[in-house]
């Protein structure tokens, strides 16, 4: 099965530094509920997930010694984006900027530091 692509929707929002970063996608394991898979009324393409338990899946590539999500496209910190942005799992939707406060959360700061990137302000 071919993974859906988010097209230019995710990349056209230049005021959101997360769109071009990708450090989180190359830093953390991403486990999510099996009901988020496309075959079970969800949205994550089944080919991008591996089984963990009967109820849990993991984004392919995120459990490697040097994690890199299979949905990540481009170079971290330069021009990276999620190839399934519109269909990403809940942990990815919940991660990142503390929008009301206009700053990055601690996990974002740690991920960026792992890749030699300064914290977002």
N, C-alpha and C positions, 0 to 999 in steps of 0.2 A: 504494500500500500504506500502510496506517495503521501508525504506529510503535507498538510495545507500550509500555505505561506501567508504571512500577514501583509505582504505587499509593502507598499510605502507608508501605510497608515502609522505603523509603530515608529518609523524612522523620520517622519516629517515633523515631529514635535521637537524642534531644536531647543526649546526652553527647558526641556527635561534632560538633565545630564545622564540619567539612567539609561536612556535610549542608546547612547553611544558608548557606554562603559563596559558592561558585561563581566565585571570582576566577580560579582556574586555567582554568575553562571559557571565560573571556573574556580570556585572556592569551596562550595558546600554540597553535601549530599542532599538530594531532593526526593523525599518520600511523600506519597500522597495516596488518597483513598482510591481504590480500584474503580469506584463508580464515576470517577472523572475521565476514564478512558472512553474514547469515541464509540467503541463497540457496546458500551453499557450506558448510553444516554449522556455521556460526558463530552469532553472536548479534546483531551490530549490524544494524539495519534498513537495507536497501540504499538506501532513499530518503534516508537521512541521511549518505551517503558520496558522495564524488566520486572519480573515477579519478585516480591519479597515475602509476602504471606498471602493467605487467601483473601485478605481485605486490603492489602497494601501493595503498591507498585513504587518503583523508583525511576526517575529520569535516567535513561541510558547515558553512561559516561560519568555520572556524578559520584560513583563509588570507587573510582580509580585513585591511585596514590596521588596523582596530580589531576584533580577533577576537572572535567570540561563537559558540560551538558551537550548532548548530541544536537539539541535545537539551537545552540549558539552559533551564530554566523559572524565571521569577521575576526578582527584582532582586538583583544581586550584592551580597553583604554584608548583605542584609536578610532575604530569605526565598527563596533560590535553591536549586534542586535539579536533579539530572539526571533527565530524563524517561525515560531508558533505563538507569537505574542498574544493574539486574540484568544488563543486556546490554551494558554499556559495553566499549570495546576495551581491550586490554592496557595501552597507555600510561596510560589513565585509572585502571586498577586498580593500577598500580604507583606512581602519583603521590601525593604528599601527606605525611601525617603519618608520622613515624618512630615507629610505635606502641610498640615496646619501650622507646624512650627518652622517649615522652610529649611530643615536641615536633615542630614542623613542619620540613620540610626546606628548604633554601635556595630552591628554585624556588617553593615555596609562599609563602615570605616575600616574594619578588620580585613574585609575582602579586598578593598582597594589597596591597603598597605601590603598585602600578600603579593600584589602585582606591581608594587613600586609607585602607586598612584597616591596623590595627596587626598586628604579627606574632602568631601564636598562641604561647601559652606551654605 
